[in-house]
Amino acid sequence: MTELRINGYERVQEILRSLYPYLKFKREQTRHLFRALALLNRKKVRDLTSREKLQIVNALVSARKETYQSGKKTSKKLKSDLKAIMEL
């Protein structure tokens, strides 16, 4: 197992697209991330509409649900926290 830090939404999307054909266990999670990245790559976060921000929040919550162990936060708490971060 290794950890890697990738900066920038475009770069993250590029790497995920390269890896996607080889993914077996995280394909659905990656699809949710692609939905969020598509919005984030279009414009700056501060320029997103409330609807777009909510779509990102929902995509991230859905991606989190796909993990094997999603941590101590419930989906409801996670969604609440993400909405606060996105100023919704």
C-alpha positions as CSV (number, residue, x, y, z in Angstrom):
1,M,0.0,0.0,0.0
2,T,1.3,3.4,-0.8
3,E,0.0,6.9,-0.4
4,L,0.3,9.6,-3.0
5,R,-0.6,13.3,-3.0
6,I,-1.9,14.7,-6.2
7,N,-2.5,18.5,-6.6
8,G,-5.3,19.9,-8.8
9,Y,-8.6,18.6,-9.9
10,E,-7.5,18.1,-13.6
11,R,-4.5,16.1,-12.6
12,V,-6.6,13.9,-10.3
13,Q,-9.1,13.3,-13.1
14,E,-6.3,12.5,-15.5
15,I,-4.7,9.9,-13.2
16,L,-8.1,8.3,-12.4
17,R,-8.9,8.1,-16.1
18,S,-5.6,6.3,-16.7
19,L,-6.2,3.9,-13.8
20,Y,-9.9,3.3,-14.4
21,P,-9.6,0.4,-16.9
22,Y,-7.6,-1.5,-14.3
23,L,-9.8,-0.9,-11.3
24,K,-11.7,-3.9,-9.9
25,F,-13.0,-2.8,-6.5
26,K,-13.2,1.0,-6.7
27,R,-14.9,1.5,-10.1
28,E,-18.2,2.7,-8.7
29,Q,-16.4,5.0,-6.2
30,T,-14.4,6.4,-9.1
31,R,-17.5,7.1,-11.1
32,H,-18.9,9.2,-8.3
33,L,-15.6,11.1,-8.1
34,F,-15.7,11.8,-11.9
35,R,-19.1,13.4,-11.4
36,A,-17.7,15.8,-8.8
37,L,-14.5,16.4,-10.8
38,A,-16.5,17.3,-13.9
39,L,-18.1,20.2,-12.0
40,L,-14.9,21.2,-10.2
41,N,-12.9,21.4,-13.5
42,R,-15.5,23.7,-15.1
43,K,-15.1,26.7,-12.7
44,K,-13.8,27.8,-9.4
45,V,-15.6,26.6,-6.3
46,R,-16.7,30.1,-5.4
47,D,-18.4,30.4,-8.9
48,L,-20.4,27.2,-8.5
49,T,-24.2,27.5,-8.1
50,S,-25.8,26.1,-5.0
51,R,-27.2,23.2,-7.2
52,E,-23.7,22.4,-8.5
53,K,-22.3,22.4,-5.0
54,L,-25.0,20.1,-3.8
55,Q,-24.3,17.8,-6.7
56,I,-20.6,17.6,-5.6
57,V,-21.7,17.0,-2.0
58,N,-24.0,14.1,-3.1
59,A,-21.3,12.6,-5.3
60,L,-18.7,12.7,-2.5
61,V,-21.2,11.1,0.0
62,S,-22.0,8.4,-2.6
63,A,-18.3,7.8,-3.1
64,R,-17.8,7.5,0.6
65,K,-20.6,4.9,0.9
66,E,-18.7,2.7,-1.6
67,T,-15.6,2.4,0.8
68,Y,-15.3,-0.8,2.7
69,Q,-14.9,1.0,6.0
70,S,-16.3,4.5,5.8
71,G,-15.1,5.7,9.2
72,K,-17.0,6.9,12.2
73,K,-19.0,9.6,10.5
74,T,-22.5,8.7,9.3
75,S,-23.6,9.6,5.8
76,K,-25.9,12.2,7.3
77,K,-23.1,13.8,9.4
78,L,-20.7,13.7,6.4
79,K,-23.3,15.4,4.2
80,S,-23.9,18.0,6.8
81,D,-20.2,18.7,7.1
82,L,-19.7,18.9,3.4
83,K,-22.6,21.3,3.0
84,A,-21.0,23.6,5.6
85,I,-17.7,23.5,3.8
86,M,-19.4,24.3,0.5
87,E,-21.4,27.1,2.3
88,L,-24.8,25.6,1.5
